Amino acid sequence: MAKLPSLTDIINSVSEAEYRSAINNRKTVMKDWNTFKTSKIIPGYNEPGGKSLTMVSGMDPDDVAFNAKMAKNAAHPNSKINIVHQMGVSLSHAGTSGLFDACAGCKTTECEKLCNSESGRGGIHKEGMDNVTLRAQRIRSAYWAENPQFAGALTVMQARRGAANARAEGMVPAMRFNMWSDVHLPSTTLAGPFVYDLEGLGSQDPEATGAAKHAPMLTHTNYTKRTMNRVLRPGEKEFDADNPSNYIETGSISNQTPVKRVQQRVDVGKTAQAAVYAKETQVKPSTWTMQDSQGNRGTFKSYDADQSDTRFLDETLGYGGQVGLLRHKLTPAFRESGYTSGPSSFIRPIDPDAPVGSPTGIPAQYAETTPVSIGRKPSRKQMSRD
């Protein structure tokens, strides 16, 4: 099977000048997108997309119900969080589009298998019917693959429109382009119109009100695994060291992340995020012990990252130098593939020494019952059983 191009390659196949040209031809872009989305039938699906399908989700700041993950910002008691209006771009994760690899160079086998793109509505499968969430992801991805110039222009146009809508209501606009991908936009040819042009304060917009005047025109907020699966080399900078001021990233801990890498991250006052086994109402601890694939352990200050989806505010809110803990989500991989995990898997226990089935341990149905794979050092508990 031929290697798929990366989503970064797809974006960079178009020059900045070509993107700007398309952005200035809005009617042409919109006509093309409207035709594409209502006629494109993705293999394995029965119908094309609907007339209401957009490239950017959440452009309307009055509609907080489009995504439960982001709607919780509006209900948060903290005034810095509840004024954030967050948008997103939901593409097919990793190589599931069959057209490009959205997470090239960053993904691991476990994170690809358990990606949250197939949780929630994306994990609901009714026999004989299309999953409209996954179908929408595939259609958007197909447009990027077949017409990257117009796809990029469309993304920028809709993001700008949504940001303007938010600013007019005094809300701070944020964009999570990498909902299910891992692309460093400042390093692409789309950086000018999508990142740097929107770095200035919202006060440049005469329609902006309230807090929107004092925040960037658009803030990008993303998770990334860039350099998180290895230890930084001597003199190597953090992945976000040279980012524009309106492009904020947090590190995503995988099953391949060394404890030392997380220590490097928190030592410079940055954040990283870990998926853990926890119930929806479970209180997460203020310290968390991580075990990596080599059996090394480290204990870090931690916070409940499920309380909001405003990762770009975490350091401002005092969480710098800590690890955010995120509750695992149910995906088809859990339900159908017999996924099992140990203390150093992509989804980790809150306490690596807690008994299987206990509130802070690995749920019994997901606990490893067979020898651990090569490359993962057994825990002391597993060795004692042997």
Contacts in CASP RR format, 6 or more apart in sequence:
PFRMAT RR
TARGET T0000
AUTHOR 0000-0000-0000
METHOD contacts of the structure
MODEL  1
MAKLPSLTDIINSVSEAEYRSAINNRKTVMKDWNTFKTSKIIPGYNEPGG
KSLTMVSGMDPDDVAFNAKMAKNAAHPNSKINIVHQMGVSLSHAGTSGLF
DACAGCKTTECEKLCNSESGRGGIHKEGMDNVTLRAQRIRSAYWAENPQF
AGALTVMQARRGAANARAEGMVPAMRFNMWSDVHLPSTTLAGPFVYDLEG
LGSQDPEATGAAKHAPMLTHTNYTKRTMNRVLRPGEKEFDADNPSNYIET
GSISNQTPVKRVQQRVDVGKTAQAAVYAKETQVKPSTWTMQDSQGNRGTF
KSYDADQSDTRFLDETLGYGGQVGLLRHKLTPAFRESGYTSGPSSFIRPI
DPDAPVGSPTGIPAQYAETTPVSIGRKPSRKQMSRD
4 95 0 8 1.000
4 98 0 8 1.000
4 99 0 8 1.000
4 100 0 8 1.000
4 101 0 8 1.000
4 104 0 8 1.000
5 100 0 8 1.000
5 101 0 8 1.000
6 100 0 8 1.000
6 101 0 8 1.000
6 102 0 8 1.000
6 104 0 8 1.000
6 105 0 8 1.000
7 91 0 8 1.000
7 100 0 8 1.000
7 101 0 8 1.000
7 102 0 8 1.000
7 103 0 8 1.000
7 104 0 8 1.000
7 144 0 8 1.000
7 181 0 8 1.000
7 183 0 8 1.000
8 104 0 8 1.000
8 183 0 8 1.000
8 184 0 8 1.000
8 187 0 8 1.000
8 188 0 8 1.000
9 100 0 8 1.000
9 104 0 8 1.000
10 100 0 8 1.000
10 144 0 8 1.000
10 145 0 8 1.000
10 148 0 8 1.000
11 144 0 8 1.000
11 148 0 8 1.000
11 152 0 8 1.000
11 183 0 8 1.000
11 188 0 8 1.000
11 189 0 8 1.000
11 190 0 8 1.000
12 188 0 8 1.000
12 189 0 8 1.000
13 148 0 8 1.000
14 148 0 8 1.000
14 149 0 8 1.000
14 152 0 8 1.000
14 189 0 8 1.000
14 190 0 8 1.000
15 189 0 8 1.000
16 189 0 8 1.000
16 190 0 8 1.000
16 191 0 8 1.000
16 192 0 8 1.000
16 193 0 8 1.000
18 149 0 8 1.000
19 149 0 8 1.000
19 152 0 8 1.000
19 153 0 8 1.000
19 156 0 8 1.000
19 189 0 8 1.000
19 190 0 8 1.000
19 193 0 8 1.000
20 193 0 8 1.000
22 28 0 8 1.000
22 29 0 8 1.000
22 149 0 8 1.000
22 150 0 8 1.000
22 152 0 8 1.000
22 153 0 8 1.000
23 29 0 8 1.000
23 153 0 8 1.000
23 156 0 8 1.000
23 157 0 8 1.000
23 193 0 8 1.000
25 153 0 8 1.000
26 157 0 8 1.000
29 150 0 8 1.000
29 153 0 8 1.000
29 154 0 8 1.000
29 157 0 8 1.000
30 154 0 8 1.000
32 147 0 8 1.000
32 150 0 8 1.000
33 55 0 8 1.000
33 143 0 8 1.000
33 150 0 8 1.000
33 154 0 8 1.000
34 51 0 8 1.000
36 139 0 8 1.000
36 142 0 8 1.000
36 143 0 8 1.000
36 146 0 8 1.000
36 147 0 8 1.000
37 48 0 8 1.000
37 49 0 8 1.000
37 50 0 8 1.000
37 51 0 8 1.000
37 53 0 8 1.000
37 139 0 8 1.000
37 143 0 8 1.000
38 48 0 8 1.000
38 49 0 8 1.000
38 50 0 8 1.000
38 51 0 8 1.000
39 48 0 8 1.000
40 48 0 8 1.000
40 49 0 8 1.000
40 139 0 8 1.000
40 142 0 8 1.000
40 143 0 8 1.000
41 47 0 8 1.000
41 48 0 8 1.000
42 135 0 8 1.000
42 138 0 8 1.000
42 139 0 8 1.000
42 142 0 8 1.000
45 130 0 8 1.000
45 135 0 8 1.000
45 138 0 8 1.000
46 128 0 8 1.000
46 129 0 8 1.000
46 130 0 8 1.000
47 130 0 8 1.000
47 135 0 8 1.000
48 139 0 8 1.000
49 135 0 8 1.000
49 136 0 8 1.000
49 139 0 8 1.000
53 136 0 8 1.000
53 139 0 8 1.000
53 140 0 8 1.000
54 158 0 8 1.000
55 89 0 8 1.000
55 140 0 8 1.000
55 143 0 8 1.000
55 151 0 8 1.000
55 152 0 8 1.000
55 154 0 8 1.000
55 155 0 8 1.000
55 158 0 8 1.000
56 87 0 8 1.000
56 88 0 8 1.000
56 89 0 8 1.000
56 155 0 8 1.000
56 158 0 8 1.000
56 159 0 8 1.000
56 162 0 8 1.000
56 175 0 8 1.000
57 66 0 8 1.000
57 67 0 8 1.000
57 87 0 8 1.000
57 88 0 8 1.000
57 89 0 8 1.000
57 90 0 8 1.000
58 66 0 8 1.000
58 67 0 8 1.000
58 70 0 8 1.000
58 86 0 8 1.000
58 87 0 8 1.000
58 88 0 8 1.000
58 162 0 8 1.000
59 87 0 8 1.000
59 158 0 8 1.000
59 161 0 8 1.000
59 162 0 8 1.000
59 165 0 8 1.000
60 66 0 8 1.000
60 162 0 8 1.000
60 165 0 8 1.000
61 85 0 8 1.000
61 162 0 8 1.000
61 165 0 8 1.000
61 166 0 8 1.000
61 169 0 8 1.000
61 171 0 8 1.000
62 169 0 8 1.000
64 70 0 8 1.000
64 71 0 8 1.000
64 73 0 8 1.000
64 74 0 8 1.000
65 71 0 8 1.000
68 120 0 8 1.000
69 309 0 8 1.000
70 86 0 8 1.000
70 88 0 8 1.000
70 309 0 8 1.000
72 307 0 8 1.000
72 308 0 8 1.000
72 309 0 8 1.000
73 81 0 8 1.000
73 82 0 8 1.000
73 84 0 8 1.000
73 86 0 8 1.000
73 308 0 8 1.000
73 309 0 8 1.000
73 310 0 8 1.000
74 82 0 8 1.000
75 82 0 8 1.000
76 82 0 8 1.000
76 307 0 8 1.000
76 308 0 8 1.000
78 308 0 8 1.000
78 317 0 8 1.000
80 310 0 8 1.000
80 313 0 8 1.000
80 316 0 8 1.000
80 317 0 8 1.000
81 308 0 8 1.000
81 310 0 8 1.000
81 313 0 8 1.000
83 170 0 8 1.000
83 171 0 8 1.000
83 172 0 8 1.000
83 211 0 8 1.000
84 171 0 8 1.000
84 172 0 8 1.000
84 174 0 8 1.000
84 310 0 8 1.000
84 313 0 8 1.000
85 162 0 8 1.000
85 165 0 8 1.000
85 166 0 8 1.000
85 169 0 8 1.000
85 171 0 8 1.000
85 172 0 8 1.000
85 173 0 8 1.000
85 174 0 8 1.000
86 173 0 8 1.000
86 174 0 8 1.000
86 175 0 8 1.000
86 176 0 8 1.000
86 221 0 8 1.000
86 309 0 8 1.000
86 310 0 8 1.000
87 159 0 8 1.000
87 162 0 8 1.000
87 163 0 8 1.000
87 173 0 8 1.000
87 174 0 8 1.000
87 175 0 8 1.000
87 176 0 8 1.000
88 175 0 8 1.000
88 176 0 8 1.000
88 177 0 8 1.000
88 179 0 8 1.000
89 140 0 8 1.000
89 155 0 8 1.000
89 175 0 8 1.000
89 176 0 8 1.000
89 177 0 8 1.000
89 178 0 8 1.000
89 179 0 8 1.000
89 181 0 8 1.000
90 117 0 8 1.000
90 133 0 8 1.000
90 136 0 8 1.000
90 137 0 8 1.000
90 140 0 8 1.000
90 179 0 8 1.000
90 180 0 8 1.000
91 97 0 8 1.000
91 102 0 8 1.000
91 137 0 8 1.000
91 140 0 8 1.000
91 141 0 8 1.000
91 144 0 8 1.000
91 179 0 8 1.000
91 180 0 8 1.000
91 181 0 8 1.000
92 98 0 8 1.000
92 99 0 8 1.000
92 102 0 8 1.000
92 117 0 8 1.000
92 134 0 8 1.000
92 137 0 8 1.000
92 138 0 8 1.000
92 140 0 8 1.000
92 141 0 8 1.000
92 180 0 8 1.000
93 102 0 8 1.000
93 103 0 8 1.000
93 112 0 8 1.000
93 115 0 8 1.000
93 117 0 8 1.000
93 118 0 8 1.000
93 137 0 8 1.000
93 180 0 8 1.000
93 181 0 8 1.000
94 101 0 8 1.000
94 102 0 8 1.000
94 103 0 8 1.000
94 107 0 8 1.000
94 112 0 8 1.000
94 115 0 8 1.000
95 101 0 8 1.000
95 102 0 8 1.000
95 103 0 8 1.000
95 112 0 8 1.000
96 117 0 8 1.000
97 137 0 8 1.000
97 138 0 8 1.000
97 141 0 8 1.000
97 142 0 8 1.000
97 145 0 8 1.000
99 141 0 8 1.000
99 142 0 8 1.000
99 144 0 8 1.000
99 145 0 8 1.000
100 141 0 8 1.000
100 144 0 8 1.000
100 145 0 8 1.000
101 107 0 8 1.000
102 141 0 8 1.000
102 180 0 8 1.000
102 181 0 8 1.000
102 182 0 8 1.000
102 183 0 8 1.000
103 111 0 8 1.000
103 112 0 8 1.000
103 181 0 8 1.000
103 182 0 8 1.000
103 225 0 8 1.000
104 182 0 8 1.000
105 182 0 8 1.000
106 182 0 8 1.000
106 224 0 8 1.000
106 225 0 8 1.000
106 226 0 8 1.000
106 228 0 8 1.000
106 229 0 8 1.000
107 182 0 8 1.000
107 225 0 8 1.000
108 225 0 8 1.000
108 229 0 8 1.000
108 254 0 8 1.000
108 255 0 8 1.000
108 256 0 8 1.000
108 346 0 8 1.000
110 254 0 8 1.000
110 255 0 8 1.000
110 345 0 8 1.000
110 346 0 8 1.000
111 225 0 8 1.000
111 252 0 8 1.000
111 254 0 8 1.000
111 255 0 8 1.000
111 346 0 8 1.000
113 333 0 8 1.000
113 337 0 8 1.000
113 339 0 8 1.000
114 328 0 8 1.000
114 331 0 8 1.000
114 333 0 8 1.000
114 334 0 8 1.000
114 339 0 8 1.000
114 346 0 8 1.000
114 347 0 8 1.000
115 180 0 8 1.000
115 331 0 8 1.000
116 180 0 8 1.000
116 329 0 8 1.000
116 331 0 8 1.000
117 134 0 8 1.000
117 137 0 8 1.000
117 179 0 8 1.000
117 180 0 8 1.000
118 134 0 8 1.000
118 331 0 8 1.000
118 332 0 8 1.000
118 333 0 8 1.000
119 329 0 8 1.000
119 330 0 8 1.000
119 331 0 8 1.000
120 133 0 8 1.000
120 329 0 8 1.000
120 330 0 8 1.000
121 131 0 8 1.000
121 132 0 8 1.000
121 133 0 8 1.000
122 131 0 8 1.000
122 133 0 8 1.000
122 134 0 8 1.000
123 131 0 8 1.000
123 133 0 8 1.000
123 134 0 8 1.000
123 330 0 8 1.000
123 331 0 8 1.000
123 332 0 8 1.000
124 131 0 8 1.000
124 133 0 8 1.000
125 131 0 8 1.000
125 332 0 8 1.000
137 180 0 8 1.000
140 151 0 8 1.000
143 150 0 8 1.000
143 151 0 8 1.000
143 154 0 8 1.000
144 151 0 8 1.000
144 152 0 8 1.000
152 190 0 8 1.000
152 194 0 8 1.000
155 177 0 8 1.000
155 190 0 8 1.000
155 194 0 8 1.000
156 190 0 8 1.000
156 193 0 8 1.000
156 194 0 8 1.000
159 175 0 8 1.000
159 194 0 8 1.000
159 218 0 8 1.000
160 198 0 8 1.000
160 218 0 8 1.000
162 173 0 8 1.000
163 173 0 8 1.000
163 175 0 8 1.000
163 198 0 8 1.000
163 217 0 8 1.000
163 218 0 8 1.000
164 205 0 8 1.000
164 207 0 8 1.000
166 172 0 8 1.000
166 173 0 8 1.000
166 212 0 8 1.000
167 173 0 8 1.000
167 202 0 8 1.000
167 205 0 8 1.000
167 207 0 8 1.000
167 208 0 8 1.000
167 209 0 8 1.000
167 212 0 8 1.000
167 213 0 8 1.000
167 217 0 8 1.000
168 207 0 8 1.000
168 208 0 8 1.000
168 209 0 8 1.000
168 212 0 8 1.000
169 209 0 8 1.000
169 212 0 8 1.000
170 208 0 8 1.000
170 209 0 8 1.000
170 210 0 8 1.000
170 211 0 8 1.000
170 212 0 8 1.000
171 211 0 8 1.000
171 212 0 8 1.000
172 211 0 8 1.000
172 212 0 8 1.000
172 215 0 8 1.000
172 219 0 8 1.000
173 212 0 8 1.000
173 215 0 8 1.000
173 217 0 8 1.000
173 218 0 8 1.000
173 219 0 8 1.000
174 218 0 8 1.000
174 219 0 8 1.000
174 220 0 8 1.000
174 221 0 8 1.000
174 310 0 8 1.000
174 312 0 8 1.000
175 218 0 8 1.000
175 219 0 8 1.000
175 220 0 8 1.000
175 221 0 8 1.000
176 220 0 8 1.000
176 221 0 8 1.000
176 222 0 8 1.000
176 309 0 8 1.000
177 183 0 8 1.000
177 185 0 8 1.000
177 194 0 8 1.000
177 220 0 8 1.000
177 222 0 8 1.000
178 222 0 8 1.000
178 223 0 8 1.000
178 224 0 8 1.000
182 223 0 8 1.000
182 224 0 8 1.000
182 225 0 8 1.000
182 226 0 8 1.000
184 224 0 8 1.000
184 226 0 8 1.000
184 239 0 8 1.000
185 191 0 8 1.000
185 194 0 8 1.000
185 195 0 8 1.000
185 220 0 8 1.000
185 247 0 8 1.000
186 195 0 8 1.000
186 196 0 8 1.000
186 243 0 8 1.000
186 244 0 8 1.000
186 247 0 8 1.000
195 220 0 8 1.000
195 244 0 8 1.000
195 246 0 8 1.000
195 247 0 8 1.000
196 244 0 8 1.000
197 217 0 8 1.000
198 216 0 8 1.000
198 217 0 8 1.000
198 218 0 8 1.000
198 246 0 8 1.000
199 216 0 8 1.000
199 217 0 8 1.000
199 244 0 8 1.000
199 245 0 8 1.000
199 246 0 8 1.000
200 216 0 8 1.000
200 217 0 8 1.000
200 246 0 8 1.000
201 213 0 8 1.000
201 214 0 8 1.000
201 215 0 8 1.000
201 216 0 8 1.000
201 217 0 8 1.000
202 208 0 8 1.000
202 212 0 8 1.000
202 213 0 8 1.000
202 214 0 8 1.000
202 215 0 8 1.000
202 216 0 8 1.000
202 217 0 8 1.000
203 213 0 8 1.000
203 214 0 8 1.000
204 217 0 8 1.000
205 212 0 8 1.000
205 217 0 8 1.000
216 245 0 8 1.000
216 246 0 8 1.000
217 246 0 8 1.000
218 246 0 8 1.000
219 246 0 8 1.000
219 247 0 8 1.000
219 248 0 8 1.000
219 312 0 8 1.000
220 246 0 8 1.000
220 247 0 8 1.000
220 248 0 8 1.000
220 312 0 8 1.000
221 248 0 8 1.000
221 249 0 8 1.000
221 310 0 8 1.000
221 311 0 8 1.000
221 312 0 8 1.000
222 247 0 8 1.000
222 248 0 8 1.000
222 249 0 8 1.000
222 250 0 8 1.000
222 311 0 8 1.000
223 249 0 8 1.000
223 250 0 8 1.000
223 251 0 8 1.000
223 252 0 8 1.000
223 273 0 8 1.000
223 311 0 8 1.000
224 239 0 8 1.000
224 249 0 8 1.000
224 250 0 8 1.000
224 251 0 8 1.000
224 252 0 8 1.000
225 251 0 8 1.000
225 252 0 8 1.000
225 254 0 8 1.000
226 239 0 8 1.000
227 236 0 8 1.000
227 238 0 8 1.000
227 239 0 8 1.000
227 261 0 8 1.000
228 239 0 8 1.000
228 251 0 8 1.000
228 252 0 8 1.000
228 253 0 8 1.000
228 254 0 8 1.000
228 257 0 8 1.000
228 261 0 8 1.000
228 265 0 8 1.000
228 272 0 8 1.000
229 254 0 8 1.000
229 256 0 8 1.000
229 257 0 8 1.000
229 261 0 8 1.000
230 256 0 8 1.000
230 258 0 8 1.000
230 261 0 8 1.000
231 258 0 8 1.000
231 260 0 8 1.000
231 261 0 8 1.000
231 264 0 8 1.000
232 238 0 8 1.000
232 261 0 8 1.000
232 264 0 8 1.000
238 264 0 8 1.000
238 265 0 8 1.000
238 268 0 8 1.000
238 270 0 8 1.000
239 249 0 8 1.000
239 251 0 8 1.000
240 247 0 8 1.000
240 248 0 8 1.000
240 249 0 8 1.000
240 270 0 8 1.000
243 249 0 8 1.000
248 311 0 8 1.000
248 312 0 8 1.000
250 270 0 8 1.000
250 271 0 8 1.000
250 272 0 8 1.000
250 273 0 8 1.000
250 311 0 8 1.000
250 314 0 8 1.000
251 265 0 8 1.000
251 270 0 8 1.000
251 271 0 8 1.000
251 272 0 8 1.000
251 273 0 8 1.000
252 272 0 8 1.000
252 273 0 8 1.000
253 262 0 8 1.000
253 272 0 8 1.000
253 273 0 8 1.000
253 274 0 8 1.000
253 275 0 8 1.000
253 290 0 8 1.000
253 323 0 8 1.000
254 346 0 8 1.000
255 293 0 8 1.000
255 344 0 8 1.000
255 345 0 8 1.000
255 346 0 8 1.000
255 376 0 8 1.000
256 293 0 8 1.000
257 292 0 8 1.000
258 292 0 8 1.000
258 293 0 8 1.000
258 294 0 8 1.000
258 296 0 8 1.000
259 290 0 8 1.000
259 291 0 8 1.000
259 292 0 8 1.000
259 296 0 8 1.000
259 297 0 8 1.000
259 298 0 8 1.000
260 296 0 8 1.000
262 272 0 8 1.000
262 290 0 8 1.000
262 298 0 8 1.000
262 300 0 8 1.000
262 323 0 8 1.000
263 298 0 8 1.000
263 300 0 8 1.000
265 271 0 8 1.000
265 272 0 8 1.000
265 321 0 8 1.000
266 272 0 8 1.000
266 300 0 8 1.000
266 301 0 8 1.000
266 320 0 8 1.000
266 321 0 8 1.000
266 322 0 8 1.000
266 323 0 8 1.000
267 321 0 8 1.000
268 321 0 8 1.000
269 315 0 8 1.000
269 320 0 8 1.000
269 321 0 8 1.000
270 315 0 8 1.000
270 320 0 8 1.000
270 321 0 8 1.000
271 311 0 8 1.000
271 314 0 8 1.000
271 315 0 8 1.000
271 319 0 8 1.000
271 320 0 8 1.000
271 321 0 8 1.000
271 322 0 8 1.000
271 323 0 8 1.000
271 324 0 8 1.000
272 323 0 8 1.000
272 324 0 8 1.000
273 305 0 8 1.000
273 311 0 8 1.000
273 323 0 8 1.000
273 324 0 8 1.000
273 325 0 8 1.000
273 326 0 8 1.000
274 288 0 8 1.000
274 290 0 8 1.000
274 323 0 8 1.000
274 324 0 8 1.000
274 325 0 8 1.000
274 326 0 8 1.000
274 348 0 8 1.000
275 326 0 8 1.000
275 327 0 8 1.000
275 328 0 8 1.000
275 346 0 8 1.000
275 347 0 8 1.000
275 348 0 8 1.000
276 284 0 8 1.000
276 288 0 8 1.000
276 325 0 8 1.000
276 326 0 8 1.000
276 327 0 8 1.000
276 328 0 8 1.000
276 347 0 8 1.000
276 348 0 8 1.000
276 349 0 8 1.000
276 350 0 8 1.000
277 328 0 8 1.000
277 347 0 8 1.000
277 348 0 8 1.000
277 349 0 8 1.000
277 350 0 8 1.000
277 361 0 8 1.000
277 362 0 8 1.000
277 363 0 8 1.000
277 366 0 8 1.000
278 284 0 8 1.000
278 325 0 8 1.000
278 327 0 8 1.000
278 328 0 8 1.000
278 350 0 8 1.000
279 327 0 8 1.000
279 359 0 8 1.000
280 327 0 8 1.000
282 327 0 8 1.000
282 359 0 8 1.000
283 304 0 8 1.000
284 302 0 8 1.000
284 303 0 8 1.000
284 304 0 8 1.000
284 306 0 8 1.000
284 325 0 8 1.000
284 350 0 8 1.000
285 302 0 8 1.000
285 325 0 8 1.000
285 350 0 8 1.000
286 301 0 8 1.000
286 302 0 8 1.000
286 303 0 8 1.000
287 299 0 8 1.000
287 300 0 8 1.000
287 301 0 8 1.000
287 302 0 8 1.000
288 299 0 8 1.000
288 300 0 8 1.000
288 302 0 8 1.000
288 323 0 8 1.000
288 325 0 8 1.000
288 350 0 8 1.000
289 297 0 8 1.000
289 298 0 8 1.000
289 299 0 8 1.000
289 300 0 8 1.000
289 351 0 8 1.000
289 352 0 8 1.000
290 297 0 8 1.000
290 298 0 8 1.000
290 299 0 8 1.000
290 300 0 8 1.000
290 323 0 8 1.000
290 348 0 8 1.000
290 352 0 8 1.000
291 297 0 8 1.000
291 298 0 8 1.000
291 343 0 8 1.000
291 344 0 8 1.000
291 348 0 8 1.000
291 352 0 8 1.000
291 379 0 8 1.000
292 344 0 8 1.000
293 344 0 8 1.000
293 375 0 8 1.000
293 376 0 8 1.000
293 377 0 8 1.000
294 375 0 8 1.000
294 377 0 8 1.000
295 344 0 8 1.000
295 377 0 8 1.000
295 379 0 8 1.000
297 352 0 8 1.000
300 321 0 8 1.000
300 322 0 8 1.000
300 323 0 8 1.000
301 321 0 8 1.000
301 322 0 8 1.000
301 323 0 8 1.000
302 322 0 8 1.000
302 323 0 8 1.000
302 324 0 8 1.000
302 325 0 8 1.000
303 314 0 8 1.000
303 319 0 8 1.000
303 322 0 8 1.000
303 323 0 8 1.000
303 324 0 8 1.000
303 325 0 8 1.000
304 324 0 8 1.000
304 325 0 8 1.000
305 311 0 8 1.000
305 314 0 8 1.000
305 324 0 8 1.000
305 325 0 8 1.000
305 326 0 8 1.000
306 325 0 8 1.000
306 326 0 8 1.000
306 327 0 8 1.000
314 320 0 8 1.000
314 324 0 8 1.000
325 350 0 8 1.000
328 347 0 8 1.000
333 339 0 8 1.000
334 366 0 8 1.000
339 366 0 8 1.000
340 366 0 8 1.000
340 367 0 8 1.000
340 368 0 8 1.000
340 369 0 8 1.000
340 370 0 8 1.000
341 347 0 8 1.000
341 348 0 8 1.000
341 362 0 8 1.000
341 366 0 8 1.000
341 367 0 8 1.000
341 368 0 8 1.000
342 348 0 8 1.000
342 349 0 8 1.000
342 362 0 8 1.000
342 367 0 8 1.000
342 368 0 8 1.000
342 372 0 8 1.000
342 376 0 8 1.000
342 379 0 8 1.000
343 349 0 8 1.000
343 352 0 8 1.000
343 362 0 8 1.000
343 379 0 8 1.000
344 376 0 8 1.000
344 377 0 8 1.000
344 379 0 8 1.000
347 366 0 8 1.000
349 360 0 8 1.000
349 361 0 8 1.000
349 362 0 8 1.000
350 360 0 8 1.000
350 361 0 8 1.000
351 360 0 8 1.000
351 361 0 8 1.000
352 379 0 8 1.000
353 381 0 8 1.000
354 360 0 8 1.000
354 361 0 8 1.000
354 362 0 8 1.000
355 361 0 8 1.000
356 362 0 8 1.000
356 363 0 8 1.000
356 364 0 8 1.000
356 367 0 8 1.000
357 363 0 8 1.000
357 364 0 8 1.000
357 367 0 8 1.000
368 382 0 8 1.000
371 378 0 8 1.000
372 378 0 8 1.000
372 382 0 8 1.000
378 386 0 8 1.000
END
